[in-house]
Amino acid sequence: MPKDINDQDFETEVIAETDNYLAWRADEPDGESTFHLELNNLTVHFFEEEWGEFLQLIDPLLKG
């Protein structure tokens, strides 16, 4: 049986975590995945396409 769009039960997965930071993914009831960065008291939310672009942005920083 398909999930009801108003059903707030959705799957989450921690991607990475440190003492102060957290990156996690949520599989929303409508089938879309969203990505979230918690940086101390700031949370940034990304749709899947935006997350891919963000990863492209930080890739050179990681290789730096």
VENLIN-V298045 format. One record per residue. SS is DSSP state (a for helix, b for strand, c for the rest). PSI is psi in degrees with one decimal (NA if undefined). OMEGA is omega in whole degrees, -180 to 180 (* if undefined). Layout:
# VENLIN-V298045
SS&PSI&OMEGA + SS&PSI&OMEGA
This chain:
# VENLIN-V298045
c&130.5&-179 + c&150.9&177 + c&143.9&174 + c&132.6&-179 + c&-26.0&179 + c&-5.1&178 + c&118.9&-176 + c&4.4&175 + c&111.6&178 + c&156.5&-178 + b&138.8&174 + b&153.7&178 + b&128.7&174 + b&126.2&179 + b&-45.5&180 + b&152.1&-177 + b&138.5&171 + c&-172.8&179 + c&-32.8&-174 + c&-11.2&-173 + b&152.3&-179 + b&133.4&172 + b&128.6&-179 + b&159.2&-179 + b&143.2&176 + b&131.0&172 + b&105.4&-174 + c&158.3&180 + c&-25.5&180 + c&4.0&177 + c&-9.1&179 + c&145.3&174 + b&138.8&173 + b&152.4&-177 + b&145.6&-173 + b&133.5&173 + b&122.9&175 + b&112.6&-177 + b&92.7&-172 + c&-116.4&-177 + c&13.9&179 + b&131.1&175 + b&130.6&179 + b&130.7&-178 + b&138.1&-179 + b&139.7&164 + b&168.1&-173 + a&-43.7&-180 + a&-40.3&179 + a&-37.8&179 + a&-43.2&178 + a&-41.7&178 + a&-38.8&177 + a&-42.7&179 + a&-37.0&175 + a&-37.9&-180 + a&-43.3&-175 + a&-13.6&-179 + a&-48.1&178 + a&-31.0&178 + a&-39.0&-180 + a&-30.0&-180 + a&-17.8&-174 + c&NA&*
